[in-house]
Each structure stands twice: as C-alpha cells, then as structure tokens.
Amino acid sequence: MTDILAKIASSLYNGQSEEVASLVQQALDQGLSPHQVLQGGLIAGMDEVGRDFKAGELFVPEVLIAARAMHAGMNVLRPLLAESDVPSIGKYVIGTVKGDLHDIGKNLVKMMLEGAGFETVDLGTDVDPQTFVNAVREHRPKIMGMSALLTTTMVQMKATIDALVEAGVRDSVKIMVGGAPVTAAFATQIGADAYAPDAASAVDVARALVS
Ligand code: B1M
C-alpha cells in the first residue's frame, strides 16, 4: 500500500503526469481512500518538490511540471473528494490574491468544500480586491476565502478586506484566509473571521462559520 503512495510521490516529483494519473487510479483500485492517496501520495510528493525548490536543487520549470502532474492526479481524485449527496449548505467564493499564481492548495480547499456540500465560486488566481468585492456583491456568499502562498502577496488579504469595508459589504460575509505563510495571528491582525491551516481544517472551519 505505502509502496504505491511512494511511487505516486516520486512520479509527481519527476513530473510524469500520465504516470501519476494512472498510479492514483491503481491506488484507488487497491482500496486506498481518496484522502490517503491525496496526503500520502500527491501532497507528500509536492512537499518534496517544495523542499528541493527551497534548497535550490529544483527550478521553476521543474516545479511547474510537477504542479501539472499534481493536477493530473487531482483530476482523478476530484469527483471522489467532491462526491456528496449533501444539499448545498451555502455559497463560498474563493480565490488566490492579487500577484499570486499558486493555485494547487486553493483548488484542494475548493474540492474539499464541494465535498462537504458548499457551492463554490472560484475566482482563480491573481484576484484583485475589486474582483473579490464584485463577487461578494454578485453571489452573496456566506463565506469568502482568500489563499496566498507568498509573503509578498499575503498583504493583499488586508487590502481586500479594506476594499470590502469601503464597499460596505464586509459585514455581509465571513472571511477565511489560508496558505503556507498565513497564520491565525495574521488572520486576526488583518480582521479576517477565520484561518485554516489545511484543506481538511478549512471544511471544519467553514462549517463552524455557517452554523
Ligand atoms: Co512557488 N513558492 N513561487 N511556485 N511554490 C513557494 C510558495 C515557496 C515557499 C517555495 C520556496 O521557496 N520554498 C516560495 C515562497 C517564499 C515566500 O514567499 N516566503 C515560492 C516562490 C518564491 C515562488 C516564485 C516567486 C519563484 C520565482 O519565480 N522566483 C514564483 C511566484 C509566482 C507568483 O505567484 N507570482 C513561484 C512560482 C511557482 C510555480 C508557478 C512554479 C508553482 C505554482 C503552480 C501552481 O500553483 N499552479 C510553484 C509551486 C508549486 C510552489 C511550491 C513548491 C508548492 C506549493 C504547493 O502547491 N503546495 C511552494 C513550496 C511549498 O509550499 N512547499 C512554493 C502544495 C499545496 C497542497 O499546499 O499551497 O500550502 P499549499 O496549500 C495548503 C495549505 O496552505 C492550505 O490548504 C492547502 C491544502 O492543505 N491552504 C488554505 C491554502 N490556501 C488556503 C486557503 C484557505 C485555507 C487553507 O482558506 C481560504
């Protein structure tokens, strides 16, 4: 069992998209749960990519190819993670903040929320504050989530909250933030309602916010 997860992680590291998709399917066929495959295979592989990227052993093109392989694996898992007969428990607008192109974590959070019964509206990456404001006006979500992976872009979370206040819609929505450099203390400091460290916690936190 752990063998196939290790194979998924190393194929992801090597950017072998087709191999990753096929191994993910094999792991599921062997009886592993979608969450086991996600955590022990895909996320484990991407963690290794992150470590070597930081150490200067991998460069942006290699990371991009690994990210593509991660998406290929997630495409197989998506319907299973989102599988749910729970009726919608509320709308959730989500996006990665301005200047930030990282979307793997944001997409995972979105998939898990959909699995938990939230109806999601995905604004994508590099979302400027005004686009968040417009989406809150248009979709009237119960929760708006912002993701940031860079210390240089997490400040956009505060800029977006300020824009919501200025537009007079801040109090109509709960705000959740997350992403590797974001902390609970930072969330409080910028006036967000909640912080979640990972996709699974994001579901618990979102449920608590709407209950
Ligand atoms: Co970039 N990158 N990257 N990168 N990248 C990081 C983030 C970095 C930590 C790598 C490193 O140096 N170790 C570093 C940031 C350093 C810093 O700011 N302190 C970094 C850098 C520097 C950069 C560039 C500036 C590199 C360059 O060009 N010189 C550049 C910036 C581009 C931009 O955004 N403007 C850049 C580019 C890229 C790629 C495009 C090559 C690619 C992104 C591809 C894509 O997303 N489509 C990429 C990647 C893949 C990474 C790493 C390796 C992996 C990120 C990832 O997907 N992790 C990353 C290193 C790392 O984090 N280990 C790195 C897997 C994912 C499942 O985890 O996104 O943390 P994560 O999401 C988690 C939680 O954080 C949480 O739940 C998720 C699932 O559990 N979460 C939320 C996330 N959002 C949430 C929202 C919530 C709640 C929870 O509520 C709303």
Boltz pocket constraint, residues with backbone or C-beta under 6 A from the ligand:
constraints:
  - pocket:
      binder: B
      contacts: [[A, 43], [A, 46], [A, 47], [A, 49], [A, 50], [A, 51], [A, 53], [A, 54], [A, 60], [A, 61], [A, 63], [A, 64], [A, 67], [A, 94], [A, 99], [A, 100], [A, 101], [A, 102], [A, 103], [A, 104], [A, 105], [A, 106], [A, 108], [A, 109], [A, 144], [A, 145], [A, 146], [A, 147], [A, 148], [A, 149], [A, 150], [A, 151], [A, 152], [A, 176], [A, 177], [A, 178], [A, 179], [A, 180], [A, 181], [A, 195], [A, 196], [A, 197], [A, 198], [A, 199], [A, 200], [A, 202]]
      max_distance: 6.0
